[in-house]
């Protein structure tokens, strides 16, 4: 389902000059039905109290699902747009790296749904979320 033949360095080059690059999000693995990326917890991703910002977690969720969908469809003929996201923040993180794993739940012609779990370095749940993506023909 996911095109795993695209090298990770090519996938990560798509992040050049985007929020993903600014936040340090790096795709580390592509599977048949999942995509994994890491994100540092540092001054770029902190909220004022020094914890991982919930918005940064939401960015990781939306980024993983959007990248995953773009690896499922032909982006020469279709665009990918996130249309709904939710996130439940489970535990705080002050520093280190978090890892997000997005798994495709539904891959239809018009919508995709992704379940994304974000884990800390101890493999404990930090955040869980769901992203719905619309698949639009370019005309």
C-alpha positions as CSV (number, residue, x, y, z in Angstrom):
1,X,0.0,0.0,0.0
2,X,2.7,2.6,1.0
3,X,5.3,3.0,-1.6
4,X,8.4,1.8,0.3
5,X,10.6,2.0,-2.8
6,X,11.2,5.7,-2.3
7,X,14.5,6.2,-0.3
8,X,14.1,7.9,3.1
9,X,16.5,10.7,2.0
10,X,14.1,11.6,-0.8
11,X,11.1,11.5,1.5
12,X,12.9,13.8,4.0
13,X,14.0,16.2,1.2
14,X,10.3,17.1,0.9
15,X,10.6,18.7,4.3
16,X,13.1,21.2,3.1
17,X,12.0,24.8,4.1
18,X,8.9,23.6,5.9
19,X,7.7,23.4,9.5
20,X,9.0,19.8,9.5
21,X,12.5,20.9,8.9
22,X,12.1,23.7,11.4
23,X,10.9,21.3,14.1
24,X,13.5,18.6,13.3
25,X,11.0,16.0,12.2
26,X,12.8,13.1,10.3
27,X,11.1,10.1,8.7
28,X,13.0,7.0,9.8
29,X,11.1,4.0,8.5
30,X,8.4,3.1,5.9
31,X,6.4,0.0,6.2
32,X,3.6,-1.6,4.2
33,X,0.9,0.2,6.2
34,X,2.9,2.5,8.5
35,X,5.4,5.4,8.6
36,X,7.7,6.3,11.5
37,X,9.4,9.6,12.3
38,X,11.2,11.2,15.2
39,X,11.0,14.8,16.6
40,X,13.3,16.4,19.1
41,X,11.9,17.8,22.3
42,X,13.9,21.1,22.7
43,X,13.4,24.9,22.4
44,X,11.7,24.5,19.0
45,X,9.0,22.1,20.4
46,X,8.6,23.3,24.0
47,X,5.7,25.2,25.4
48,X,6.4,28.0,28.0
49,X,6.6,25.6,30.9
50,X,9.4,23.6,29.2
51,X,7.3,20.6,28.2
52,X,6.6,19.2,24.7
53,X,3.9,21.5,23.2
54,X,0.7,19.8,22.2
55,X,0.7,21.7,19.0
56,X,4.1,20.1,18.1
57,X,2.6,16.7,18.7
58,X,-0.3,17.7,16.4
59,X,2.2,18.8,13.8
60,X,3.9,15.4,14.0
61,X,0.5,13.6,13.7
62,X,-0.5,15.6,10.7
63,X,2.9,15.4,9.0
64,X,3.1,11.6,9.4
65,X,-0.4,11.0,8.0
66,X,0.1,13.5,5.1
67,X,3.4,12.0,4.1
68,X,2.0,8.5,4.4
69,X,-1.0,9.4,2.2
70,X,1.3,11.0,-0.4
71,X,3.2,7.7,-0.5
72,X,-0.1,5.9,-1.2
73,X,-1.5,8.0,-4.0
74,X,0.1,9.4,-7.2
75,X,0.9,13.0,-6.2
76,X,1.2,13.9,-9.9
77,X,-2.6,13.4,-10.2
78,X,-3.9,14.0,-6.6
79,X,-3.3,16.3,-3.7
80,X,-3.4,15.5,0.0
81,X,-5.1,17.8,2.5
82,X,-5.6,17.1,6.2
83,X,-9.3,17.8,7.1
84,X,-9.6,16.6,10.7
85,X,-7.1,16.0,13.5
86,X,-7.5,15.1,17.2
87,X,-4.9,14.4,19.8
88,X,-5.0,13.1,23.4
89,X,-2.0,14.2,25.4
90,X,-1.1,11.5,27.9
91,X,2.2,12.4,29.4
92,X,4.6,15.3,29.5
93,X,8.2,15.2,28.0
94,X,10.9,17.8,28.9
95,X,13.7,16.7,26.7
96,X,15.0,14.0,24.3
97,X,13.3,12.6,21.3
98,X,9.8,11.4,20.6
99,X,8.9,8.9,18.0
100,X,5.6,8.9,16.1
101,X,4.2,5.8,14.3
102,X,1.3,6.3,12.0
103,X,-0.7,3.4,10.8
104,X,-3.3,3.6,8.0
105,X,-6.8,2.7,9.3
106,X,-8.7,3.5,6.1
107,X,-7.3,4.1,2.6
108,X,-10.3,5.0,0.4
109,X,-10.4,6.8,-2.9
110,X,-11.4,10.1,-1.3
111,X,-10.3,9.9,2.3
112,X,-7.6,8.3,4.4
113,X,-7.6,7.8,8.1
114,X,-4.4,7.5,10.2
115,X,-4.0,6.4,13.8
116,X,-0.8,7.9,15.2
117,X,0.9,7.1,18.5
118,X,3.8,9.2,19.9
119,X,6.1,7.5,22.3
120,X,9.0,8.9,24.5
121,X,12.5,7.3,24.7
122,X,11.2,4.9,27.4
123,X,8.6,3.7,24.9
124,X,5.8,5.2,27.0
125,X,2.8,6.8,25.3
126,X,3.0,10.6,25.1
127,X,0.2,11.3,22.8
128,X,-2.3,9.5,20.6
129,X,-4.2,11.0,17.7
130,X,-6.1,10.4,14.5
131,X,-5.9,12.3,11.2
132,X,-8.4,12.3,8.4
133,X,-6.9,13.2,5.0
134,X,-8.9,14.2,1.9
135,X,-7.5,12.9,-1.4
136,X,-8.3,15.5,-4.2
137,X,-7.9,15.0,-7.9
138,X,-5.7,17.8,-9.4
139,X,-8.0,18.0,-12.5
